[in-house]
Amino acid sequence: MTADPEKGSLPDPRHGPPSTEHFDQAALSRLAEEEIELIGGIVGSSNETFLVRLGDSSALTHAVYKPELGERPLGDFPPGLHRRERAAYLISRHLGWDLVPPTVLRTDGPFGEGSLQLFIHHDPAEHYFTLHADRPESHEQLRRMAAFDIVTNNADRKGGHVLRSGDGRIWAIDNGLCFSSDLKLRTVIWDFAGHELDETLIEDLWRLIEEVPSEVAGLLEPDEVEALQGRARWLAAVGELPEDPSGMMFPWPLI
């Protein structure tokens, strides 16, 4: 990807941090409007997941396509995990945390309806555990991600679902198993347990407590929306990241 506003291409995060708003709007436009060209399947995904290309050679964008048709049936989540991917993006934006890559819903994908998420160029050798150990400058963003997983009730935050792009931004991918009204939290991000939330994060949480975006409410069940606000209210009141007293609230595999 190259930065060329006249051609509508996206700023490349490997070349420095672009304006978040400009980056998101450019990405959302491309994701929503460009023709989808299938490249191939992504190995190791529990559901059918594909790398796709958008646009022509002068302004390429790569994205991750997750069709509903490729989902494995789950006993504790209804079909339509792609809608939860979109909801996670919208909540991340509503909170002002910008952790989830731009994500849209498309009905015209190669295998029908699904989510389309901007592909983040990253070093595949990096994941949550290496970032926590080797990049202390990422800790503030990782703490924010820990809070995000608690609020969204993420049931599958593996280490490999945490990426770092070339500009140093930390991204949360694979957010389909979120928003259950029952406690299903499974995450690898427990290193910040007991850390106090700063006032800015608490103010951000109150934005969600006071209002859930209407599109999010349309993507989830009413009890899930109520539980979402309840978790945000609880975290804001406690004012610190919780511990896992059971020692069992981890996904498997860890990466």
Disulfide bonds with the S-S distance in Angstrom:
none
